Amino acid sequence: MRAVVITKPGDPDVLAVQEVPDPVAGPRDLIVRVAAAGVNRADLLQRAGHYPPPAGAPVWPGLEVSGTVVAGGHGLGPDDPKVGDRVAALLAGGGYAELVAVPAELALRLPDDLSTVDAAALPEGLATVWSNLRAARLAPGESLLVRGGSGGVGTVAVQLARALGTRVLATAGGPERTARVLALGADVALDHREPGLVDRVRDATGGRGADVVLDVLGGGGLAENLAMLADDGRLVVIGLQQGRRGELDLSVLMARRASILGTLLRSRPHDQKVAIMDGVRRHAWPFVEDRWVRPVVHARLGFDQAADAHRLLESGEAFGKVLLIP
């Protein structure tokens, strides 16, 4: 089969389409013919040599796919996806390929009205958002601030949090992007390029601040995020787009009785991923089936355009997800 491999760590031009061995199904694995693979920032880190795949995962990138089941292991049960079923799946790696092996527990059957290709925009985002909102104990009626509401994870977060009964604030760059975030269901969309973001968040929350901030910026946004939290608020760091290190005024943290959580998804043990995807299947996927949450896709590019896909994600221009098509 063909896959997009990293010929050596570096810039996007090190991505190349090559022949690699077909995957072999374990007892509880599905073999999926890939319709599309989602492009994530973890893939950019892996390409740069900073995020190696977990043990046992393929060495080429790709953390989520959609496609059709073409085979399965001998240990599959009657409730597992079957040959011919369309699924979206979370992977430890190897999604940039024509075929993938995925544990059945990490696959989600697609509703009839959901595009097989565009479904690849959902597994990583839903697993990330659902697991982190649970960790932050976000309750209906509370307020959530999504930093980067126009990104691949952010567009999912806005839709899912709204469906869960949360008041959603989100940031995006420029009036066109904030308007599109509002159209996704955000109650308030704020242009992060304009000055006074902290004051604008506090104004939009009646002076309280947000109960939960879901942050992709990392170190560069640490102080600002803390200033936007409500008393007893929770800051959840899921990205490092502005660096790994930042300064924090602990007196503000203590005075607000605030909490800071940080998580990664790819490196979690398998049993934790199974638990997360079970939660997605039971509590988040019904919103996909009812059309409350839909894929937001910026571009669909062929495998031979993988370098362009990475450049597009790095540029910050993508609204929603970038997908690779075999």
Backbone hydrogen bonds, N-H to C=O, Kabsch-Sander energy under -0.5 kcal/mol:
donor,donor_aa,acceptor,acceptor_aa,energy
3,A,18,Q,-2.3
4,V,96,Y,-2.5
5,V,3,A,-0.8
5,V,16,A,-3.0
7,T,5,V,-0.8
7,T,14,V,-3.0
10,G,47,R,-2.3
14,V,11,D,-2.1
15,L,12,P,-2.0
16,A,5,V,-2.2
18,Q,3,A,-2.8
18,Q,16,A,-0.5
20,V,1,M,-2.6
29,D,26,G,-1.8
30,L,102,V,-2.9
31,I,71,A,-2.8
32,V,30,L,-0.6
32,V,100,V,-2.7
33,R,68,T,-3.1
34,V,32,V,-0.7
34,V,98,E,-2.3
35,A,66,S,-3.3
36,A,66,S,-1.5
37,A,324,L,-2.3
38,G,64,E,-1.7
39,V,322,V,-2.3
40,N,38,G,-0.5
43,D,40,N,-1.1
44,L,40,N,-1.1
45,L,41,R,-2.0
46,Q,42,A,-2.3
47,R,43,D,-2.6
48,A,44,L,-1.7
49,G,46,Q,-1.4
50,H,45,L,-2.7
51,Y,45,L,-0.6
57,A,54,P,-2.0
65,V,89,A,-1.9
66,S,36,A,-2.1
67,G,87,V,-2.3
68,T,33,R,-1.9
69,V,85,D,-2.7
70,V,31,I,-3.1
71,A,31,I,-1.3
73,G,29,D,-2.5
75,G,27,P,-2.2
76,L,73,G,-1.1
80,D,77,G,-1.3
84,G,69,V,-2.8
85,D,82,K,-2.5
87,V,67,G,-2.7
88,A,108,L,-2.1
89,A,65,V,-2.7
90,L,106,L,-2.1
91,L,63,L,-2.7
94,G,60,W,-1.5
95,G,62,G,-1.4
96,Y,61,P,-2.7
97,A,95,G,-2.4
98,E,2,R,-1.9
100,V,32,V,-1.8
102,V,30,L,-2.4
104,A,28,R,-2.8
106,L,103,P,-2.2
107,A,104,A,-1.5
108,L,88,A,-3.0
110,L,86,R,-2.3
114,L,111,P,-1.8
115,S,113,D,-0.5
119,A,115,S,-1.7
120,A,117,V,-1.7
121,A,118,D,-2.1
122,L,119,A,-1.8
126,L,122,L,-3.0
127,A,123,P,-2.5
128,T,124,E,-2.4
129,V,125,G,-3.0
130,W,126,L,-2.8
131,S,127,A,-1.9
132,N,128,T,-1.8
133,L,129,V,-2.7
134,R,130,W,-2.1
135,A,131,S,-2.0
136,A,132,N,-2.0
137,R,134,R,-1.3
138,L,133,L,-2.2
141,G,165,G,-2.2
142,E,139,A,-2.2
144,L,167,R,-2.7
145,L,212,V,-2.8
146,V,144,L,-0.6
146,V,169,L,-2.9
147,R,145,L,-0.7
147,R,214,L,-2.7
148,G,146,V,-0.6
149,G,146,V,-0.6
149,G,171,T,-3.0
151,G,148,G,-1.5
155,T,151,G,-2.7
156,V,152,G,-0.7
157,A,153,V,-2.7
158,V,154,G,-2.6
159,Q,155,T,-1.4
160,L,156,V,-2.9
161,A,157,A,-2.6
162,R,158,V,-1.8
163,A,159,Q,-2.2
164,L,160,L,-1.7
165,G,162,R,-1.6
166,T,161,A,-2.3
167,R,142,E,-2.6
168,V,166,T,-0.6
169,L,144,L,-3.3
169,L,167,R,-0.5
170,A,188,V,-1.9
171,T,146,V,-2.3
172,A,190,L,-2.0
174,G,172,A,-0.8
178,T,174,G,-2.2
179,A,175,P,-2.1
180,R,176,E,-1.7
181,V,177,R,-2.1
182,L,178,T,-2.2
183,A,179,A,-1.8
184,L,180,R,-1.0
185,G,181,V,-0.5
185,G,182,L,-1.4
186,A,181,V,-1.6
187,D,168,V,-1.9
188,V,168,V,-1.7
190,L,170,A,-2.9
192,H,172,A,-2.0
192,H,190,L,-0.7
194,E,191,D,-1.3
200,R,196,G,-2.2
201,V,197,L,-2.5
202,R,198,V,-2.3
203,D,199,D,-2.6
204,A,200,R,-2.0
205,T,201,V,-0.9
205,T,202,R,-0.6
206,G,203,D,-1.3
207,G,202,R,-4.0
208,R,205,T,-1.6
210,A,228,M,-2.7
211,D,143,S,-0.7
212,V,143,S,-1.8
213,V,234,R,-2.2
214,L,145,L,-3.0
214,L,212,V,-0.5
215,D,213,V,-0.7
215,D,236,V,-3.0
219,G,243,G,-2.9
220,G,217,L,-0.6
220,G,242,Q,-0.6
221,G,218,G,-1.5
222,L,219,G,-1.2
225,N,221,G,-2.7
226,L,222,L,-2.1
227,A,223,A,-2.0
228,M,224,E,-0.9
228,M,225,N,-0.7
229,L,226,L,-1.2
230,A,210,A,-2.7
232,D,256,R,-3.9
233,G,230,A,-2.0
234,R,211,D,-2.5
235,L,259,S,-3.1
236,V,213,V,-3.1
236,V,234,R,-0.6
237,V,235,L,-0.6
237,V,261,L,-3.1
238,I,215,D,-3.4
238,I,236,V,-0.6
239,G,215,D,-0.8
241,Q,216,V,-2.3
242,Q,217,L,-3.6
243,G,240,L,-1.9
250,L,248,L,-1.0
252,V,249,D,-0.9
253,L,249,D,-1.6
254,M,250,L,-2.7
255,A,251,S,-2.5
256,R,252,V,-2.0
257,R,254,M,-0.9
258,A,253,L,-2.2
259,S,233,G,-2.0
261,L,235,L,-3.2
263,T,237,V,-1.6
268,R,265,L,-1.6
272,Q,269,P,-0.7
273,K,269,P,-1.8
274,V,270,H,-2.5
275,A,271,D,-1.9
276,I,272,Q,-2.4
277,M,273,K,-2.8
278,D,274,V,-2.0
279,G,275,A,-2.0
280,V,276,I,-2.5
281,R,277,M,-2.7
282,R,278,D,-2.1
283,H,279,G,-2.9
284,A,279,G,-0.7
284,A,280,V,-1.6
285,W,280,V,-3.7
287,F,284,A,-1.3
288,V,284,A,-0.8
288,V,285,W,-0.7
289,E,285,W,-2.4
290,D,286,P,-1.7
291,R,288,V,-1.2
292,W,287,F,-2.3
293,V,287,F,-1.6
297,V,295,P,-0.6
298,H,296,V,-0.5
298,H,321,K,-3.3
299,A,321,K,-1.3
301,L,323,L,-2.8
303,F,325,I,-1.5
305,Q,302,G,-2.4
306,A,303,F,-1.7
309,A,305,Q,-2.2
310,H,306,A,-2.2
311,R,307,A,-2.3
312,L,308,D,-2.5
313,L,309,A,-2.0
314,E,310,H,-2.5
315,S,311,R,-1.9
316,G,312,L,-0.6
316,G,313,L,-0.9
317,E,312,L,-0.8
318,A,312,L,-0.7
320,G,150,S,-2.6
320,G,318,A,-0.7
321,K,296,V,-3.0
322,V,39,V,-0.5
323,L,299,A,-2.7
324,L,37,A,-2.7
325,I,301,L,-3.0
